[in-house]
Amino acid sequence: MDIDRLAKIVEAEVKKAIANQTGSVLANIPKQSNPSGKNILALFTGGYAKLSEALLQIEKLIKASCQVDVVMSLSAVKVIGQDKIRSISGIGNIICEPDDAVSSLNIIQEKDFIVIPVLTRNTAAKIALGITDTLVTNIVMQALISSKPVISARNSADPKDADCPCVGISNTPTALIKLAENYLQKLESYGIKLVDASDIAQVVLSSADKENPLNLKLITQDTIANLPPNTDQLTLAKDTIITPLAKDKAKELGLKLIIVDK
């Protein structure tokens, strides 16, 4: 058995294992055609710090021609309510936990960015510890594994933020505050970009404008498949990891991979 074929088998088995760990794969989220903007998945958890600003940022993204679909945690449904999300003009699909028919792996496939407009301390802690017992935490983990950009508002989870509930009060033990800070540092080490809620749209749109394959560490077949139409070559840094399936996809599309020093 040659190396490339073995690599295909291994990658397929890894993806199968991931899908089995993250719940049902019975349903796929309908693909959205959005040639003029980016496809974004917004994950809402049950916080309320700068909630109005977070909703405004979603509106800005939609006005910038982004397709925005939403997943709401159980606590988000209770604290924020579906009606508030559905009232956003131009909002796309809305999925509420629990939904066993939704595959976290499938739902991120067509997404360019995962955005968390409201991140609670509870969800931050779970992600930091690798706990994926909800659809939201599963999606975040799948996004990180798949090298999808994850951008999150930090306000509801950062004890240093004036808008953070509970943790920042004067009698909160220092050790508890430090624990919350450590969780956020862990999220950043995973590659999650933590920003103020008021900066979400700007960060997403500027990141979309500045996307550069030279900055990518991993090229998968999805990376190749999602390139703009008529792309005939891709310039990559020499330390970029290119999966065998990505090479096969590039060959299939007649795409030339050029390796250079940064």
N, C-alpha and C positions, 0 to 999 in steps of 0.2 A: 504494500500500500504506500503510495507516494505521500510526501509531507503535506502538500496542498489538500489532498483528499482527506487526510487525517484531520487537518485543521478545520475543514468544513464540518466534519462529524462532531468534533469537540465543540465548536461554536454552536452548532445546532442543539447539542445536548445541554449546553449551558443555558441557552435561551429557553429550552423546554423546562429545565429545572427551575429557572426564575419564574416562568409563568405558573408552574405548579405551586410555588411558594406564595405567590401574590394573589391567589384567589381564582375565581372562575374566569375562563377564557371563552365563555359561551357567547358573548356579545361584543361586537366591535362598534366603536363610536363612528357615526357616519363621517366620511371625509368631507371637509369643507374646501370649496374652491375659492381661493383668495389670491389672485395673481398680483394685486397691487400692494399688499401689505404682508405682515407676519401673522402666523397662526400662534395664538397664545392660550395657554391653559391657566386660569386663575384659581388658586386653591384658597378658600376661605375657612379659617378656623374661628372658634368662638370668642375672639377678643373684641374689644371696643375702643382701644386707644387709637385715635386719629382715624376712626372708621369713616367719617364723612369725607376726609381727605383721600382715603384709600379708594372709595367709590368714585370720587372725582377723577382719580388717576386712571381708572378703568374706562371712564367716559372719554378721557383724552386719547387713550390708545385706540378706542373705536373710531374716534374722529380722525385719527391718523391712518385710517384704512386697515387697522388690525382686526382680525377675526378673533374674538375673545369668547371662549367657552369656560364654564365654571363648574367646579366641584365644591360642594359645601359639606363640612363635617357635621356630625350630629349636633355638636354644641353651636356651630355656626347657624344651623337652622333655628335653634332655640333663641340664641342671642341676637342674631341679625335678622333672620326671617327671610323666607324665599321671596316675599313680595318686594322687599327692598332691592334685591338683585334683579328680579324680573322687570322692575320699573326702569332699569337702565336702557335707554334707547339703543337698539342695535346689538344687544347682548345675544350670544349664541346659545348653544345647548347648556342646560343647567342640570347637573346630577347631584342628588343628595344621598348622603350615607343614611342607612346601609343600602348598598346596591350590589348584591352578589353576582349579578349578570355582567358587571363591568370588569374588564381586564385592565389593570394598571399598566401593563406592558403595551397593550394595543392603544390605549387612550393617548399615549404620548408620542406615538410614531409619527404623526403628521404635525407635531407641534415644534415651533422654533424656540419658544421660551416657556418656562414654567415660572409663574409669578405667584407669590404669596402675599396678597395685600394686607392680610392680618395674620400674624404668627403668634400664637399663645406660648407661654412658658411651658405648658404641658406638652405641646406638639414639638417645640424646640428640644425639650429634654428627650423625647422619644426618638427623634431623628438622630440626635447626638449619640444616643446609646444603641442605635441600629434596631430599634423596636418598630416593627411594621405591622401593627395589629389593626390598622384602619386603612380605608381606601386612600386617604390623604397621605399618610406616611408611606404607604406602598408606592404611590405615584412619585413622591419625592425621591425615594430610594431608586426606583427604576430610572428616573431622570438622571440621577448622578451616575448610575451604572452605564447609561447610554450616552453620557457626555452631553446631555441637554443643559443649556444654561438655566440656572435657578436663581431668581432674584426675589428677595424677601424683605418686607418691611420689618424693622426690628423693634418698633415702638412698644408693642404689647409684651415683649419678652426681655427687654433690656433694662436692668435695674438702674442703670445710669441715666435712663431717659425719663424726663419729667412726666411723660404721659403713661409710663408703665404702671399698671395697677398692682396693688398689694406688696410687691417685693420692695419697692422704694420707700416704704413708710419708715419712720424714725426708729421704731422698736424692732425692726426686722434684724435677726441675728446676722452678723457679718459673714459667717460661714455660709448662710443661705444665699446671700447676695453673691458671694464668690462662686457658689455652685452655679447659679444662673449665668454668670459671666463666662464660666468655663464651658458651659453648653454652647453658648454663642461662638466662642473661639473654636470649638470643635466643628460647628457647622461651617465656619469660614475655611477651616482646614480641609473640609470635604469639597470645597469649591463653591459653596453657596455665597452669593453676594448679598450682604446685609446693608440696607439703605434706610433712610428716613422715608416714611410713607409718601411724603410730598415729592419725592424724587423718582418714584417708580417709573412713570412714563418716560421721563427724560433719560433715565439709565437704559431702559429697554430700547428706546428708539435710537439712542446714540450707539448702543452696542450693535444694533442691527445695521447701522450705517458703516460701522468700522469692522464688521466681520472680515477676518482675514485668515485664509487656510494656513498661513505660516504660523499662526498662533495655536493651531489645533495640535493636541498631543496624541489623539487617536483618530484614525480615519476608518470608518466602518462602511459596509455596503450601503447603509442608510445615508451616510454623508455623501457618497457618490450619487446615489439615486435622487437626492434632494437638491443637487446643483441646478442652477438656472439652465433652461433649455439652450441648446447649441454651444454649451461649454465644451471646448475641445482640448483644454489642458488645465492642469492644476499644479500650482507650485507649492511645494511643502518643504519644511525644515528637515534636515537630515536625521534628526532624532525623533521624528514623528513615527508612531507605530501605525502601520497599515495592515489591516487584517487580510488574510487570504481571500475572504469573500469580497472585500473591497477591491482587491486587485482583479478578481474575476469580473466584478461589475464594471470596473473601468475598461477592461478589455472588451466586454460586451458592448459598451457604449462608444468605443473608439476614443476613449479619453486618455490623453498622455499625462503621466505623472512625472513631474520634474522635481528633483530633489536638489536643494541648495543649502548653503550655510546661511543662517539668519544674519 
